[in-house]
Amino acid sequence: MKSETSSDSNYEKHKRFIEHHLSYFLPAFYMITDWIFVLLAEHVSVEIRNCLIGSSTLHIAWLNKFVVFPLFFIIFLRNGEVYQKPMGTWRKLEHIFYSCSYAIGLIVFLVYATHIANSTSRLFIVLLWILAFLFISLSRVIIAHILNWAGVGRFPILLVGAGKTAQLLLRGIRNDVGLNFSIIGYVDDAGQRPEYVGDLPYLGTFDEVEKIIQETEVNDVFIAAPGLKSEQLDSLIYRIQPLVRNVAFIPDLIGLPVNGVTVESLFNERLLVMGLRNNLARRYNKVFKYIFDMVLTSIGIVLISPVLALLAFLIKLDSKGPVIFAHRRIGQNGKEFPCYKFRTMCVDADVKLKEYLASHPEAREEWERDFKLKDDPRITRIGRVLRRTSLDELPQLFNVLKGQMSLVGPRPIVKAEIPKYGRYIADFYMVRPGITGMWQVNGRSDTTYEERVQMDSWYVRNWSVWLDLSLLWKTFSVVLNHKGAY
């Protein structure tokens, strides 16, 4: 029994030693793997270029290939804080993307500044940009999953506060493999709160936080108690900061557009100034979003044209009526437009709906609340399949080409829904509605109407190119899982 206790104690000591030094070991490990994957990207880029252009063979100078080019990537990755701090997967991929782009820009500058442009292939540069981003990103995701599976590589965190905000924080950490945090327990003056934090260990009250930090040897603390008064929060941070390496707190700004927030300090006055950017108020961003939509949509329509033809044939075969259904929806600046969809309902849908709602009061309540029915009697056999797979929305690609919709944006609404948006309708009118968006990748029909409205507003106020790319990518996963679709 004594030996078991001793071995458990030694195990805990070794585990704490590893966790304590992770912040030094992991950055070095990632730098080495990134260097290797940049070299691999260079090699593959050269091979692809030589295969496509057989008239000449490209050779990269040894110094550039093994030292200079990889070093540029490492410098910008470090500058993008990819090595220094844990961050969500999509945020990390965004930083990797921009770091790779800056590195390629510097490589292009070097190539022209050293007069070796004639001997360096433009195709190689483009391929290096794409492959370096893909290889580094994939390696990070794979390594994160391996570390998570092995139960190592996590940074121990003490949670201060255990209310609704702590619940959201825990959910975010557990659902994102990139946030390699391990919550060791929580402190809260209200005592144990399993309704919010489950079986997470309760370690004590706010007054005991110093003792708990010293006993657990934790180096990172999250304060998830936005309801604290400023004096209480200031006191907590003042007591905690000298004992740990990092303190993070969640301010009472939940729901505000803080995706592009900037933070400045006025040292003499001891003030923190937060700036909020409205990206879509800048004309060049709107133009870029429009070009982005047109290019991807044009390519997409060409690629899926056989699928569109097959679906049109199946709809015609299944029931009488037109293949395409144009429903009046509200778009940018409050203008109505015909939103195209593959027809998924019978031709006498309005009559059937009135009869069904008249005889089913619970369905009427659901319709008035969500403008949707889970068990809709109007849907055809092929229509049910199209809705479950979201294939009924493919014709909206033509709405995008006509400039009425965007690939990503708020969900298109009908006129009767405008009052439900309240003060948020101004955000909706700012942009073109999207085929996909925040609502579509976050539960879809499983979310409440109020949540949908807030998601649309949050998207508009936090827009970025990377947000559009991440939502497009997440859409594929949601559609494949049929999450929230009916």
Secondary structure, DSSP 8 states (H G I E B T S, - for coil): -HHHHHHHHHHHHHHHHHHHHHHHHHHHHHHHHHHHHHHHHHHHHHHHHHHH-TTS-----HHIIIIIHHHHHHHHHHHTTTTTS---HHHHHHHHHHHHHHHHHHHHHHHHHTT-GGGS-HHHHHHHHHHHHHHHHHHHHHHHHHHHHHT-S-EEEEEE--SHHHHHHHHHHHT-TTS-EEEEEEE-TT---HHHHTT--EEE-GGGHHHHHHHHT--EEEE--TTS-HHHHHHHHHHHGGGSSEEEE--S-TTS--TT-EEEEETTTTEEEEE---GGGSHHHHHHHHHHHHHHHHHHHHHHHHHHHHHHHHHHHHSSS-SEEEEEEE-GGG-EEEEEEE--B-TTHHHHHHHHHHH-HHHHHHHHHHS--SS-TTB-HHHHHHHHHTGGGTTHHHHHHTTS-EEESS--B-GGGHHHHGGGHHHHHHS--EEE-HHHHTTGGGS-HHHHHHHHHHHHHT--HHHHHHHHHHHHHHHHHTTT--
